[in-house]
């Protein structure tokens, strides 16, 4: 891996709740990750009853993922989650497979060597150390006590633009806490997940776009309000994203949908 222009600014991250770092990966590294994902998608075998769409919207979340064991047990597996309108009424693809996916999760970092090497790379380790990681909102889904112990790492494998769905943030919104949480429900009850509280209504004018070139990285505070708009272009927008948690003196909520398992406990970043 080449030496990136890290340009780390702990103060900006603390003030704004996110930070864009250009040229984190070079073009060849991005292309290798995309090529491997193409192979994975070409060979994916998803039973019809597991073909669910991924969403962070309240009602859609409960309808699509909340009752799906396929989603709730995906923490230690590589599984596939789809966009709206990509299947017919029989669950068959009506668009090319490579255009059908919203995300692939949630254990690429553990089972795919290329993705694992990026996740545990010295550059990621340095970034998390400099920013002092103790320090939709990611803490809604990945809740810790105290709050502020989770950071999102979002790497653009292609240019992320205003047209193809770059990230948008409300700068400074991480200082206001969270108003809803996604939690597991009691065993033998449905849906398998539910929300406590409601997402606030946010003024559209407060959102600021964060376009990033291929190979760039966006660091995301777990409590900052962010979103990505629909891809309205003719181009894809592939990214690799994962989360890092400061484990020292941190309690990972047993109510979080994502839980470590005996087969795959949460790995240390420095392994």
C-alpha positions in Angstrom: 0.0 0.0 0.0 1.2 3.5 -0.8 1.6 6.2 1.7 -1.6 8.2 1.8 -2.1 11.9 2.3 -3.7 11.3 5.7 -4.3 15.0 6.5 -5.7 13.9 9.9 -7.3 16.7 11.8 -8.6 15.5 15.2 -10.0 19.0 15.9 -12.1 19.0 12.7 -13.3 15.5 13.5 -14.3 16.5 17.0 -16.0 19.7 15.7 -17.8 18.4 12.6 -18.3 14.7 13.4 -16.7 13.4 10.2 -13.4 13.8 8.2 -12.6 13.2 4.6 -9.1 11.8 3.7 -8.3 11.7 0.0 -6.0 9.1 -1.6 -6.3 6.6 1.3 -6.1 3.7 -1.2 -4.6 3.8 -4.6 -6.4 2.9 -7.8 -5.0 -0.6 -8.0 -6.1 -1.4 -4.5 -9.6 -0.2 -5.2 -9.8 -2.2 -8.4 -8.6 -5.3 -6.6 -11.4 -5.0 -4.0 -14.0 -4.4 -6.7 -12.8 -7.4 -8.8 -13.0 -9.7 -5.8 -16.5 -8.4 -5.0 -17.5 -9.1 -8.6 -16.5 -12.7 -8.2 -18.4 -13.0 -4.9 -21.6 -11.5 -6.5 -21.3 -13.8 -9.5 -21.2 -16.8 -7.3 -23.7 -15.7 -4.7 -26.5 -18.2 -3.9 -29.4 -16.6 -2.0 -32.5 -18.6 -1.4 -35.7 -16.8 -2.5 -37.0 -16.4 1.0 -33.8 -14.6 2.0 -33.9 -12.0 -0.7 -34.7 -9.0 1.4 -34.1 -5.3 0.8 -31.8 -3.3 3.1 -33.1 0.0 4.6 -32.5 2.3 7.6 -36.0 3.8 7.4 -38.1 2.9 10.4 -41.1 1.2 8.8 -39.1 -0.4 6.0 -36.5 -1.7 8.5 -39.2 -3.5 10.5 -40.9 -4.9 7.5 -37.9 -6.1 5.6 -35.2 -6.9 8.2 -37.0 -6.9 11.4 -38.6 -10.3 10.8 -35.7 -11.8 8.9 -33.4 -14.3 10.6 -31.2 -14.0 7.5 -30.4 -10.5 8.6 -30.2 -10.9 12.4 -27.7 -13.8 12.1 -25.5 -12.2 9.5 -22.9 -10.8 11.9 -20.4 -13.6 11.4 -21.3 -14.4 7.8 -21.1 -13.0 4.3 -24.7 -12.3 3.2 -26.4 -10.2 0.6 -29.0 -7.4 0.9 -30.8 -5.9 -2.0 -32.2 -2.6 -3.4 -35.9 -2.1 -3.8 -37.6 -3.4 -7.0 -34.9 -5.9 -8.1 -37.1 -9.0 -7.8 -40.4 -10.0 -9.5 -43.3 -11.5 -7.5 -41.6 -14.9 -7.5 -38.3 -13.6 -6.1 -36.4 -13.8 -9.4 -34.0 -11.1 -10.4 -35.3 -8.5 -12.9 -32.0 -6.6 -13.1 -28.4 -7.8 -13.5 -27.1 -9.2 -10.2 -24.3 -6.7 -10.0 -27.0 -3.9 -10.0 -29.3 -5.5 -7.5 -27.3 -5.2 -4.3 -27.5 -2.5 -1.6 -24.8 -4.1 0.6 -22.9 -7.3 1.3 -22.3 -8.0 5.0 -21.3 -8.4 7.6 -18.1 -10.4 7.9 -16.0 -9.5 4.8 -13.3 -8.2 7.2 -13.0 -11.7 8.7 -13.3 -14.1 5.8 -12.1 -12.3 2.7 -8.3 -11.8 2.7 -8.2 -8.6 0.6 -10.9 -6.9 2.7 -9.2 -8.1 5.9 -5.9 -6.7 4.9 -7.5 -3.2 4.4 -9.4 -3.4 7.6 -6.3 -4.2 9.7 -3.9 -2.1 7.6 -1.3 0.2 9.4 -3.0 3.2 7.8 -6.4 2.4 9.5 -4.5 1.7 12.7 -2.7 5.1 12.6 -6.0 6.9 11.7 -7.8 5.4 14.7 -4.9 6.1 17.0 -4.4 9.8 16.0 -8.2 10.5 16.2 -8.4 8.8 19.6 -11.5 6.8 18.9 -12.8 7.0 22.5 -13.4 9.7 20.6 -29.5 7.7 10.4 -26.6 7.8 13.4 -24.5 4.7 13.6 -25.0 4.6 17.4 -28.7 3.9 16.6 -27.7 0.5 15.5 -24.3 0.0 17.3 -25.0 1.3 20.8 -22.3 1.5 23.5 -22.0 2.8 27.0 -20.6 5.4 27.1 -21.7 6.7 23.7 -19.1 8.0 21.3 -17.0 4.8 21.2 -17.8 3.8 17.6 -16.4 5.2 14.4 -17.4 4.3 10.9 -14.8 3.9 8.2 -16.1 4.5 4.6 -13.8 3.9 1.7 -14.8 4.9 -1.8 -13.8 2.3 -4.4 -15.1 4.6 -7.1 -15.7 8.3 -7.2 -18.6 9.2 -4.9 -20.4 12.2 -6.3 -23.5 14.3 -5.9 -25.1 12.2 -8.7 -24.2 8.7 -7.6 -24.9 8.9 -3.9 -22.1 10.5 -1.9 -22.5 10.9 1.8 -24.2 14.0 3.3 -23.7 15.2 6.9 -25.1 17.6 9.4 -21.9 19.0 10.8 -21.7 19.1 14.6 -24.9 16.9 15.0 -22.9 14.3 16.9 -23.0 16.6 20.0 -26.7 16.2 20.4 -26.9 12.5 21.3 -29.3 10.0 19.7 -33.1 9.7 19.8 -33.7 6.2 18.7 -32.1 2.8 19.0 -32.6 -0.4 17.0 -32.7 -3.4 19.5 -33.2 -7.1 19.5 -36.6 -8.2 20.8 -37.3 -11.0 23.2 -36.6 -14.5 21.9 -39.5 -16.2 20.1 -41.1 -12.8 19.3 -41.6 -11.0 16.0 -40.3 -8.8 14.6 -36.8 -9.9 15.6 -35.8 -6.2 16.0 -37.6 -3.1 16.9 -36.9 0.6 17.5 -36.9 2.5 20.7 -37.7 6.2 20.1 -38.0 8.0 16.8 -35.5 9.6 14.4 -35.8 13.4 14.6 -36.9 15.4 11.6 -33.9 17.1 10.2 -33.8 20.4 8.2 -32.7 19.5 4.7 -30.8 22.7 4.5 -28.4 21.6 7.3 -27.0 18.7 5.3 -23.6 19.2 3.7 -22.4 16.9 0.9 -19.0 15.1 1.2 -18.0 13.9 -2.3 -14.8 11.9 -2.4 -12.6 10.6 -5.1 -11.8 6.9 -5.7 -9.6 5.7 -2.9 -10.7 8.4 -0.5 -11.8 7.6 3.0 -14.5 9.2 5.2 -14.3 8.8 9.0 -17.7 9.0 10.6 -18.5 9.7 14.3 -21.0 7.2 15.6 -23.5 9.9 16.6 -23.3 12.3 13.6 -26.4 12.5 11.4 -25.6 11.3 7.9 -27.2 9.8 4.8 -26.6 9.0 1.2 -29.0 10.0 -1.5 -30.3 7.7 -4.2 -27.9 7.0 -7.1 -29.5 8.8 -10.0 -26.6 8.4 -12.4 -25.7 5.6 -14.8 -22.6 4.8 -12.7 -22.2 2.5 -9.7 -20.9 3.7 -6.4 -19.0 0.9 -4.7 -17.6 1.4 -1.2 -16.1 -0.7 1.5 -17.2 0.2 5.0 -16.7 -1.1 8.5 -16.8 0.1 12.1 -14.2 0.4 14.9 -15.0 0.4 18.6 -12.8 1.5 21.5 -13.0 -1.6 23.7 -11.3 -0.3 26.8 -13.9 0.7 29.4 -16.7 0.2 26.9 -19.9 -1.8 27.3 -21.3 -3.2 24.0 -25.1 -3.4 24.5 -26.5 -6.9 24.4 -29.6 -5.4 22.8 -27.7 -4.5 19.6 -28.7 -6.5 16.6 -25.0 -7.2 15.9 -23.4 -9.5 18.4 -20.1 -11.3 18.6 -20.3 -15.0 18.3 -18.2 -18.0 19.4 -17.3 -18.5 15.7 -16.4 -14.8 15.2 -15.7 -12.6 18.3 -15.0 -9.0 17.6 -11.3 -8.9 16.3 -8.7 -6.5 17.6 -7.8 -3.9 15.0 -4.1 -4.5 15.8 -4.1 -8.2 14.8 
